[in-house]
């Protein structure tokens, strides 16, 4: 073993007790955090898998203009999601696992109240935008925005309660919700396809229904902390102090990956946005894998885990999977297989302009 081995083992075992035997508490703690890490990565895999499969399947099932409108609406939703995450979800990971852990249910109730006020406002705004698009003759965008008026509040609700499981250090509960969401969303989309009702609006409506039901599964699984009322003013003050800079950072982080979906339709039509979305689907596994790893320091360090060894492993291995994935994808065979994978059980739709690459 290297020279660092004694230090490593001294970190995961406790000092000997009065009988001279080493207490295994630190070693048990290591395995406990490893188990939680496994559930966190599995949850992120389910979350990423549902979005990835839905995007790929919708690219095949919808007309190019409809898929382009869906892509534009989803990019707008992601901007809304960055604001929602900065205001409520991200601070909850810190305060929910610390200051309000003993009164988490009361704290969560306050956050859910703020969420629904935000969601109603967003839903009304999207409904008005849908009416304006319809009046302007933009049928595809009108349908997408109408679906988003229902989907945005429900999906953001799922995001909020799903991360609540992380604040309570129970990522396994989030896995249950993720699996339920995946089954419901893809199942509903498949049924709509078979009955001839699948379009950009119904795809988002099925997302809304699946998200709400999955959120209820997650919300009522963990019963940690008391229902003691939490002062909304205190929560508002703490969250605003935390999130005022996160809002700016979140908005700026949205721009590089999403601004093109808004710009392309203005110059080249919704089909161009569909082409870009179909290509970007290939990068989704990388982004969500890194997201799964990034959740450990933000959530579990907020709970005071103190496991510096696991954070060191994360820092030393941040690019192993993405590097391997990109290495395979950038080979000629990887490019061909990747574009063929966009259509799963068939060839790439020629209307997306990718057939020559496959």
GUGUFI-801084 format. One record per residue (C-alpha): residue in one letter; chain; x, y, z. Coordinates in nm, 3 decimals, decimal comma. Each point is the difference from the previous one (the first is absolute). Example, Ala and Ser with C-alpha at 12.3 -4.5 7.8 and 13.67 -1.06 7.14 Angstrom:
residues 2
residu->A chaine->A px->1,230 py->-0,450 pz->0,780
residu->S chaine->A px->0,137 py->0,344 pz->-0,066
end
This chain:
residues 358
residu->X chaine->A px->0,000 py->0,000 pz->0,000
residu->X chaine->A px->0,108 py->0,362 pz->-0,048
residu->X chaine->A px->0,121 py->0,221 pz->0,273
residu->X chaine->A px->-0,342 py->0,154 pz->0,043
residu->X chaine->A px->-0,176 py->-0,324 pz->0,098
residu->X chaine->A px->0,033 py->0,031 pz->0,380
residu->X chaine->A px->-0,156 py->0,347 pz->-0,011
residu->X chaine->A px->-0,287 py->-0,124 pz->-0,213
residu->X chaine->A px->-0,083 py->-0,285 pz->0,236
residu->X chaine->A px->0,035 py->0,224 pz->0,302
residu->X chaine->A px->-0,273 py->0,218 pz->-0,150
residu->X chaine->A px->-0,252 py->-0,283 pz->-0,028
residu->X chaine->A px->0,053 py->-0,173 pz->0,332
residu->X chaine->A px->-0,058 py->0,139 pz->0,347
residu->X chaine->A px->0,260 py->-0,006 pz->0,282
residu->X chaine->A px->0,010 py->-0,320 pz->0,209
residu->X chaine->A px->-0,255 py->-0,026 pz->0,277
residu->X chaine->A px->0,084 py->-0,088 pz->0,362
residu->X chaine->A px->0,036 py->-0,370 pz->-0,089
residu->X chaine->A px->0,259 py->0,079 pz->-0,267
residu->X chaine->A px->-0,232 py->-0,080 pz->-0,292
residu->X chaine->A px->-0,046 py->0,249 pz->-0,282
residu->X chaine->A px->-0,351 py->0,132 pz->-0,019
residu->X chaine->A px->-0,141 py->-0,036 pz->-0,350
residu->X chaine->A px->-0,217 py->0,312 pz->0,009
residu->X chaine->A px->0,200 py->0,194 pz->-0,258
residu->X chaine->A px->0,018 py->-0,302 pz->-0,229
residu->X chaine->A px->-0,376 py->-0,044 pz->0,031
residu->X chaine->A px->-0,038 py->0,369 pz->-0,079
residu->X chaine->A px->0,206 py->-0,042 pz->-0,316
residu->X chaine->A px->-0,224 py->-0,280 pz->-0,123
residu->X chaine->A px->-0,308 py->0,200 pz->0,097
residu->X chaine->A px->0,108 py->0,296 pz->-0,212
residu->X chaine->A px->0,096 py->-0,231 pz->-0,284
residu->X chaine->A px->-0,350 py->-0,149 pz->0,009
residu->X chaine->A px->-0,156 py->0,345 pz->-0,008
residu->X chaine->A px->0,228 py->0,091 pz->-0,288
residu->X chaine->A px->-0,118 py->-0,306 pz->-0,190
residu->X chaine->A px->-0,364 py->0,102 pz->0,045
residu->X chaine->A px->0,079 py->0,358 pz->-0,103
residu->X chaine->A px->0,168 py->-0,110 pz->-0,323
residu->X chaine->A px->-0,282 py->-0,248 pz->-0,071
residu->X chaine->A px->-0,258 py->0,273 pz->0,055
residu->X chaine->A px->0,183 py->0,235 pz->-0,233
residu->X chaine->A px->0,020 py->-0,283 pz->-0,253
residu->X chaine->A px->-0,376 py->-0,049 pz->0,012
residu->X chaine->A px->-0,058 py->0,373 pz->-0,027
residu->X chaine->A px->0,241 py->0,032 pz->-0,291
residu->X chaine->A px->-0,131 py->-0,316 pz->-0,162
residu->X chaine->A px->-0,358 py->0,120 pz->0,001
residu->X chaine->A px->0,094 py->0,334 pz->-0,157
residu->X chaine->A px->0,237 py->-0,163 pz->-0,249
residu->X chaine->A px->-0,242 py->-0,270 pz->-0,111
residu->X chaine->A px->-0,288 py->0,246 pz->-0,021
residu->X chaine->A px->0,206 py->0,239 pz->-0,213
residu->X chaine->A px->0,115 py->-0,277 pz->-0,233
residu->X chaine->A px->-0,344 py->-0,154 pz->-0,034
residu->X chaine->A px->-0,172 py->0,332 pz->-0,054
residu->X chaine->A px->0,258 py->0,083 pz->-0,268
residu->X chaine->A px->-0,117 py->-0,311 pz->-0,181
residu->X chaine->A px->-0,372 py->0,024 pz->0,069
residu->X chaine->A px->-0,066 py->0,371 pz->-0,056
residu->X chaine->A px->0,017 py->0,202 pz->-0,319
residu->X chaine->A px->0,318 py->0,213 pz->-0,025
residu->X chaine->A px->-0,183 py->0,330 pz->0,055
residu->X chaine->A px->-0,185 py->-0,145 pz->0,299
residu->X chaine->A px->0,321 py->-0,137 pz->0,149
residu->X chaine->A px->0,167 py->0,336 pz->-0,058
residu->X chaine->A px->-0,283 py->0,175 pz->0,185
residu->X chaine->A px->0,031 py->-0,253 pz->0,283
residu->X chaine->A px->0,376 py->0,071 pz->0,015
residu->X chaine->A px->-0,055 py->0,376 pz->0,018
residu->X chaine->A px->-0,260 py->-0,040 pz->0,275
residu->X chaine->A px->0,226 py->-0,234 pz->0,195
residu->X chaine->A px->0,291 py->0,246 pz->-0,019
residu->X chaine->A px->-0,228 py->0,272 pz->0,140
residu->X chaine->A px->-0,102 py->-0,240 pz->0,275
residu->X chaine->A px->0,366 py->-0,062 pz->0,085
residu->X chaine->A px->0,051 py->0,375 pz->0,046
residu->X chaine->A px->-0,296 py->0,003 pz->0,235
residu->X chaine->A px->0,147 py->-0,303 pz->0,172
residu->X chaine->A px->0,332 py->0,176 pz->0,067
residu->X chaine->A px->-0,185 py->0,284 pz->0,172
residu->X chaine->A px->-0,216 py->-0,239 pz->0,201
residu->X chaine->A px->0,302 py->-0,207 pz->0,103
residu->X chaine->A px->0,197 py->0,306 pz->0,107
residu->X chaine->A px->-0,289 py->0,140 pz->0,206
residu->X chaine->A px->-0,123 py->-0,313 pz->0,176
residu->X chaine->A px->0,158 py->-0,332 pz->-0,087
residu->X chaine->A px->0,368 py->0,078 pz->0,039
residu->X chaine->A px->-0,036 py->0,187 pz->0,333
residu->X chaine->A px->-0,218 py->-0,286 pz->0,124
residu->X chaine->A px->0,290 py->-0,240 pz->-0,043
residu->X chaine->A px->0,196 py->0,208 pz->0,249
residu->X chaine->A px->-0,262 py->0,114 pz->0,250
residu->X chaine->A px->-0,215 py->-0,313 pz->-0,024
residu->X chaine->A px->0,290 py->-0,220 pz->0,104
residu->X chaine->A px->0,117 py->0,240 pz->0,269
residu->X chaine->A px->-0,197 py->0,281 pz->0,159
residu->X chaine->A px->-0,346 py->-0,142 pz->-0,074
residu->X chaine->A px->0,072 py->-0,371 pz->0,012
residu->X chaine->A px->-0,197 py->-0,053 pz->0,323
residu->X chaine->A px->-0,296 py->0,191 pz->-0,144
residu->X chaine->A px->0,040 py->-0,108 pz->-0,361
residu->X chaine->A px->-0,366 py->-0,072 pz->-0,069
residu->X chaine->A px->-0,102 py->0,348 pz->0,111
residu->X chaine->A px->0,288 py->0,150 pz->-0,198
residu->X chaine->A px->-0,094 py->-0,199 pz->-0,310
residu->X chaine->A px->-0,361 py->0,113 pz->0,035
residu->X chaine->A px->0,111 py->0,363 pz->-0,018
residu->X chaine->A px->0,212 py->-0,068 pz->-0,309
residu->X chaine->A px->-0,284 py->-0,185 pz->-0,174
residu->X chaine->A px->-0,228 py->0,297 pz->0,068
residu->X chaine->A px->0,250 py->0,234 pz->-0,166
residu->X chaine->A px->0,038 py->-0,248 pz->-0,285
residu->X chaine->A px->-0,371 py->-0,009 pz->-0,083
residu->X chaine->A px->-0,022 py->0,379 pz->-0,003
residu->X chaine->A px->0,294 py->0,008 pz->-0,240
residu->X chaine->A px->-0,152 py->-0,285 pz->-0,203
residu->X chaine->A px->-0,340 py->0,169 pz->-0,039
residu->X chaine->A px->0,166 py->0,320 pz->-0,117
residu->X chaine->A px->0,216 py->-0,192 pz->-0,251
residu->X chaine->A px->-0,297 py->-0,203 pz->-0,123
residu->X chaine->A px->-0,210 py->0,310 pz->-0,065
residu->X chaine->A px->0,291 py->0,167 pz->-0,181
residu->X chaine->A px->0,051 py->-0,302 pz->-0,226
residu->X chaine->A px->-0,374 py->-0,024 pz->-0,070
residu->X chaine->A px->-0,009 py->0,366 pz->-0,107
residu->X chaine->A px->0,310 py->-0,056 pz->-0,217
residu->X chaine->A px->-0,175 py->-0,300 pz->-0,156
residu->X chaine->A px->-0,304 py->0,211 pz->-0,084
residu->X chaine->A px->0,224 py->0,262 pz->-0,156
residu->X chaine->A px->0,183 py->-0,260 pz->-0,209
residu->X chaine->A px->-0,330 py->-0,147 pz->-0,119
residu->X chaine->A px->-0,126 py->0,345 pz->-0,099
residu->X chaine->A px->0,325 py->0,051 pz->-0,191
residu->X chaine->A px->-0,048 py->-0,319 pz->-0,199
residu->X chaine->A px->0,277 py->-0,196 pz->0,177
residu->X chaine->A px->-0,196 py->-0,316 pz->0,071
residu->X chaine->A px->0,293 py->-0,220 pz->0,109
residu->X chaine->A px->0,134 py->0,256 pz->0,249
residu->X chaine->A px->-0,350 py->0,067 pz->0,130
residu->X chaine->A px->-0,052 py->-0,369 pz->0,077
residu->X chaine->A px->0,343 py->-0,031 pz->0,164
residu->X chaine->A px->-0,053 py->0,303 pz->0,221
residu->X chaine->A px->-0,346 py->-0,124 pz->0,096
residu->X chaine->A px->0,148 py->-0,334 pz->0,106
residu->X chaine->A px->0,277 py->0,182 pz->0,184
residu->X chaine->A px->-0,256 py->0,199 pz->0,198
residu->X chaine->A px->-0,097 py->-0,328 pz->0,169
residu->X chaine->A px->0,333 py->-0,182 pz->-0,012
residu->X chaine->A px->0,224 py->0,269 pz->0,151
residu->X chaine->A px->-0,166 py->0,021 pz->0,346
residu->X chaine->A px->-0,028 py->-0,378 pz->0,028
residu->X chaine->A px->0,354 py->-0,085 pz->-0,108
residu->X chaine->A px->0,146 py->0,271 pz->0,224
residu->X chaine->A px->-0,205 py->-0,145 pz->0,285
residu->X chaine->A px->0,162 py->-0,337 pz->-0,066
residu->X chaine->A px->0,344 py->0,161 pz->-0,004
residu->X chaine->A px->-0,066 py->0,165 pz->0,335
residu->X chaine->A px->-0,127 py->-0,304 pz->0,191
residu->X chaine->A px->0,253 py->-0,230 pz->-0,169
residu->X chaine->A px->0,286 py->0,211 pz->0,130
residu->X chaine->A px->-0,169 py->0,000 pz->0,338
residu->X chaine->A px->0,091 py->-0,367 pz->0,023
residu->X chaine->A px->0,364 py->0,102 pz->-0,050
residu->X chaine->A px->-0,025 py->0,260 pz->0,274
residu->X chaine->A px->-0,113 py->-0,281 pz->0,231
residu->X chaine->A px->0,285 py->-0,222 pz->-0,128
residu->X chaine->A px->-0,253 py->-0,246 pz->-0,144
residu->X chaine->A px->0,081 py->-0,015 pz->-0,374
residu->X chaine->A px->-0,160 py->-0,344 pz->-0,013
residu->X chaine->A px->-0,340 py->0,169 pz->0,032
residu->X chaine->A px->0,082 py->0,217 pz->-0,301
residu->X chaine->A px->0,075 py->-0,320 pz->-0,195
residu->X chaine->A px->-0,355 py->-0,124 pz->0,065
residu->X chaine->A px->-0,139 py->0,323 pz->-0,137
residu->X chaine->A px->0,235 py->-0,003 pz->-0,299
residu->X chaine->A px->-0,098 py->-0,354 pz->-0,097
residu->X chaine->A px->-0,368 py->0,084 pz->0,036
residu->X chaine->A px->0,041 py->0,314 pz->-0,212
residu->X chaine->A px->0,189 py->-0,189 pz->-0,273
residu->X chaine->A px->-0,268 py->-0,271 pz->-0,024
residu->X chaine->A px->-0,292 py->0,243 pz->0,003
residu->X chaine->A px->0,146 py->0,253 pz->-0,243
residu->X chaine->A px->0,117 py->-0,243 pz->-0,267
residu->X chaine->A px->-0,309 py->-0,217 pz->0,045
residu->X chaine->A px->-0,232 py->0,296 pz->-0,047
residu->X chaine->A px->0,192 py->0,122 pz->-0,306
residu->X chaine->A px->-0,017 py->-0,347 pz->-0,156
residu->X chaine->A px->-0,376 py->-0,025 pz->0,058
residu->X chaine->A px->-0,052 py->0,345 pz->-0,152
residu->X chaine->A px->0,203 py->-0,106 pz->-0,302
residu->X chaine->A px->-0,205 py->-0,314 pz->-0,050
residu->X chaine->A px->-0,331 py->0,186 pz->0,012
residu->X chaine->A px->0,128 py->0,275 pz->-0,229
residu->X chaine->A px->-0,010 py->0,280 pz->0,256
residu->X chaine->A px->0,372 py->0,060 pz->0,058
residu->X chaine->A px->0,114 py->0,352 pz->-0,077
residu->X chaine->A px->0,212 py->0,267 pz->0,165
residu->X chaine->A px->-0,281 py->0,097 pz->0,239
residu->X chaine->A px->-0,105 py->-0,349 pz->0,108
residu->X chaine->A px->0,365 py->-0,100 pz->0,047
residu->X chaine->A px->0,036 py->0,281 pz->0,253
residu->X chaine->A px->-0,334 py->-0,080 pz->0,161
residu->X chaine->A px->0,107 py->-0,361 pz->0,053
residu->X chaine->A px->0,321 py->0,134 pz->0,153
residu->X chaine->A px->-0,206 py->0,214 pz->0,237
residu->X chaine->A px->-0,219 py->-0,289 pz->0,115
residu->X chaine->A px->0,297 py->-0,234 pz->0,049
residu->X chaine->A px->0,195 py->0,265 pz->0,191
residu->X chaine->A px->-0,284 py->0,080 pz->0,240
residu->X chaine->A px->-0,069 py->-0,365 pz->0,085
residu->X chaine->A px->0,370 py->-0,079 pz->0,041
residu->X chaine->A px->0,043 py->0,307 pz->0,223
residu->X chaine->A px->-0,275 py->-0,121 pz->0,229
residu->X chaine->A px->0,174 py->-0,337 pz->0,030
residu->X chaine->A px->0,325 py->0,172 pz->0,100
residu->X chaine->A px->-0,157 py->0,254 pz->0,230
residu->X chaine->A px->-0,186 py->-0,243 pz->0,222
residu->X chaine->A px->0,269 py->-0,266 pz->0,029
residu->X chaine->A px->0,240 py->0,167 pz->0,248
residu->X chaine->A px->-0,162 py->0,120 pz->0,323
residu->X chaine->A px->0,302 py->0,163 pz->0,160
residu->X chaine->A px->-0,024 py->0,299 pz->0,227
residu->X chaine->A px->-0,299 py->0,155 pz->0,171
residu->X chaine->A px->-0,290 py->0,191 pz->-0,154
residu->X chaine->A px->0,078 py->0,291 pz->0,230
residu->X chaine->A px->-0,085 py->0,322 pz->-0,187
residu->X chaine->A px->0,294 py->0,184 pz->-0,151
residu->X chaine->A px->-0,013 py->0,376 pz->-0,037
residu->X chaine->A px->-0,036 py->0,078 pz->-0,375
residu->X chaine->A px->0,177 py->0,334 pz->0,043
residu->X chaine->A px->0,308 py->-0,172 pz->0,139
residu->X chaine->A px->0,003 py->-0,246 pz->-0,289
residu->X chaine->A px->-0,043 py->0,280 pz->-0,253
residu->X chaine->A px->0,286 py->0,199 pz->0,150
residu->X chaine->A px->0,238 py->-0,295 pz->0,019
residu->X chaine->A px->-0,076 py->-0,116 pz->-0,353
residu->X chaine->A px->0,034 py->0,344 pz->-0,151
residu->X chaine->A px->0,336 py->0,060 pz->0,169
residu->X chaine->A px->0,117 py->-0,334 pz->-0,136
residu->X chaine->A px->-0,146 py->0,019 pz->-0,348
residu->X chaine->A px->0,043 py->0,358 pz->-0,120
residu->X chaine->A px->0,336 py->-0,086 pz->-0,152
residu->X chaine->A px->-0,110 py->-0,349 pz->-0,099
residu->X chaine->A px->-0,275 py->0,156 pz->-0,212
residu->X chaine->A px->0,252 py->0,185 pz->-0,212
residu->X chaine->A px->0,228 py->-0,303 pz->-0,023
residu->X chaine->A px->-0,291 py->-0,225 pz->-0,096
residu->X chaine->A px->-0,122 py->0,237 pz->-0,268
residu->X chaine->A px->0,346 py->0,029 pz->-0,151
residu->X chaine->A px->0,051 py->-0,377 pz->0,007
residu->X chaine->A px->-0,323 py->-0,044 pz->-0,197
residu->X chaine->A px->0,118 py->0,217 pz->-0,289
residu->X chaine->A px->0,272 py->-0,216 pz->-0,167
residu->X chaine->A px->-0,210 py->-0,313 pz->-0,031
residu->X chaine->A px->-0,342 py->0,148 pz->-0,073
residu->X chaine->A px->0,011 py->0,341 pz->-0,166
residu->X chaine->A px->0,032 py->-0,160 pz->-0,344
residu->X chaine->A px->-0,341 py->-0,165 pz->0,031
residu->X chaine->A px->-0,154 py->0,346 pz->0,023
residu->X chaine->A px->0,215 py->0,155 pz->-0,273
residu->X chaine->A px->-0,015 py->-0,270 pz->-0,267
residu->X chaine->A px->-0,378 py->0,007 pz->-0,064
residu->X chaine->A px->0,016 py->0,374 pz->-0,065
residu->X chaine->A px->0,240 py->-0,052 pz->-0,291
residu->X chaine->A px->-0,041 py->-0,360 pz->-0,117
residu->X chaine->A px->-0,332 py->-0,123 pz->0,134
residu->X chaine->A px->-0,096 py->-0,251 pz->0,268
residu->X chaine->A px->0,154 py->-0,286 pz->-0,201
residu->X chaine->A px->0,347 py->0,144 pz->0,069
residu->X chaine->A px->-0,070 py->-0,010 pz->0,374
residu->X chaine->A px->-0,108 py->-0,363 pz->-0,042
residu->X chaine->A px->0,329 py->-0,086 pz->-0,171
residu->X chaine->A px->0,204 py->0,160 pz->0,278
residu->X chaine->A px->-0,201 py->-0,175 pz->0,271
residu->X chaine->A px->0,046 py->-0,336 pz->-0,171
residu->X chaine->A px->0,376 py->0,052 pz->-0,003
residu->X chaine->A px->0,018 py->0,126 pz->0,358
residu->X chaine->A px->-0,182 py->-0,311 pz->0,123
residu->X chaine->A px->0,331 py->-0,181 pz->-0,037
residu->X chaine->A px->0,157 py->0,218 pz->0,271
residu->X chaine->A px->-0,273 py->-0,047 pz->0,257
residu->X chaine->A px->0,155 py->-0,310 pz->0,167
residu->X chaine->A px->0,320 py->0,197 pz->0,070
residu->X chaine->A px->-0,178 py->0,299 pz->0,146
residu->X chaine->A px->-0,218 py->-0,207 pz->0,232
residu->X chaine->A px->0,287 py->-0,224 pz->0,111
residu->X chaine->A px->0,199 py->0,306 pz->0,106
residu->X chaine->A px->-0,314 py->0,131 pz->0,168
residu->X chaine->A px->-0,026 py->-0,316 pz->0,208
residu->X chaine->A px->0,357 py->0,039 pz->0,121
residu->X chaine->A px->-0,038 py->0,369 pz->0,067
residu->X chaine->A px->-0,298 py->-0,059 pz->0,230
residu->X chaine->A px->0,213 py->-0,177 pz->0,260
residu->X chaine->A px->0,210 py->0,295 pz->0,111
residu->X chaine->A px->-0,288 py->0,249 pz->-0,013
residu->X chaine->A px->-0,244 py->-0,213 pz->0,196
residu->X chaine->A px->0,192 py->-0,229 pz->0,230
residu->X chaine->A px->0,268 py->0,247 pz->0,102
residu->X chaine->A px->-0,289 py->0,230 pz->0,090
residu->X chaine->A px->-0,107 py->-0,265 pz->0,248
residu->X chaine->A px->0,341 py->0,002 pz->0,157
residu->X chaine->A px->0,112 py->-0,342 pz->-0,115
residu->X chaine->A px->0,366 py->0,083 pz->0,028
residu->X chaine->A px->0,102 py->-0,279 pz->-0,235
residu->X chaine->A px->0,287 py->0,178 pz->-0,171
residu->X chaine->A px->0,120 py->-0,325 pz->-0,156
residu->X chaine->A px->-0,308 py->-0,030 pz->-0,223
residu->X chaine->A px->0,025 py->0,362 pz->-0,116
residu->X chaine->A px->0,364 py->-0,062 pz->-0,084
residu->X chaine->A px->-0,100 py->-0,297 pz->-0,215
residu->X chaine->A px->-0,252 py->0,220 pz->-0,179
residu->X chaine->A px->0,261 py->0,270 pz->-0,064
residu->X chaine->A px->0,254 py->-0,248 pz->-0,136
residu->X chaine->A px->-0,241 py->-0,181 pz->-0,233
residu->X chaine->A px->-0,232 py->0,264 pz->-0,145
residu->X chaine->A px->0,048 py->-0,079 pz->-0,366
residu->X chaine->A px->0,050 py->-0,374 pz->-0,020
residu->X chaine->A px->-0,345 py->-0,092 pz->-0,128
residu->X chaine->A px->-0,053 py->0,311 pz->-0,217
residu->X chaine->A px->0,346 py->-0,040 pz->-0,151
residu->X chaine->A px->-0,064 py->-0,363 pz->-0,086
residu->X chaine->A px->-0,345 py->0,079 pz->-0,137
residu->X chaine->A px->0,127 py->0,281 pz->-0,221
residu->X chaine->A px->0,293 py->-0,214 pz->-0,114
residu->X chaine->A px->-0,238 py->-0,268 pz->-0,125
residu->X chaine->A px->-0,248 py->0,249 pz->-0,141
residu->X chaine->A px->0,260 py->0,188 pz->-0,202
residu->X chaine->A px->0,123 py->-0,306 pz->-0,188
residu->X chaine->A px->-0,151 py->-0,055 pz->-0,347
residu->X chaine->A px->-0,191 py->-0,305 pz->0,125
residu->X chaine->A px->-0,115 py->0,192 pz->0,307
residu->X chaine->A px->-0,131 py->0,285 pz->-0,213
residu->X chaine->A px->-0,193 py->-0,238 pz->-0,224
residu->X chaine->A px->-0,140 py->-0,201 pz->0,290
residu->X chaine->A px->-0,080 py->0,315 pz->0,191
residu->X chaine->A px->-0,211 py->0,152 pz->-0,273
residu->X chaine->A px->-0,172 py->-0,331 pz->-0,068
residu->X chaine->A px->-0,079 py->-0,018 pz->0,372
residu->X chaine->A px->-0,202 py->0,317 pz->-0,031
residu->X chaine->A px->-0,272 py->-0,202 pz->-0,167
residu->X chaine->A px->0,046 py->-0,314 pz->0,215
residu->X chaine->A px->-0,192 py->-0,262 pz->-0,201
residu->X chaine->A px->0,034 py->0,163 pz->-0,339
residu->X chaine->A px->0,205 py->0,228 pz->-0,216
residu->X chaine->A px->0,051 py->0,367 pz->0,071
residu->X chaine->A px->-0,297 py->0,195 pz->-0,138
residu->X chaine->A px->0,115 py->0,168 pz->-0,319
residu->X chaine->A px->-0,210 py->0,303 pz->0,087
residu->X chaine->A px->0,237 py->0,075 pz->0,288
residu->X chaine->A px->0,286 py->0,038 pz->-0,246
residu->X chaine->A px->0,220 py->-0,263 pz->0,168
residu->X chaine->A px->-0,031 py->-0,291 pz->-0,238
residu->X chaine->A px->0,317 py->0,090 pz->-0,186
residu->X chaine->A px->0,196 py->-0,019 pz->0,325
residu->X chaine->A px->-0,135 py->-0,343 pz->0,087
end
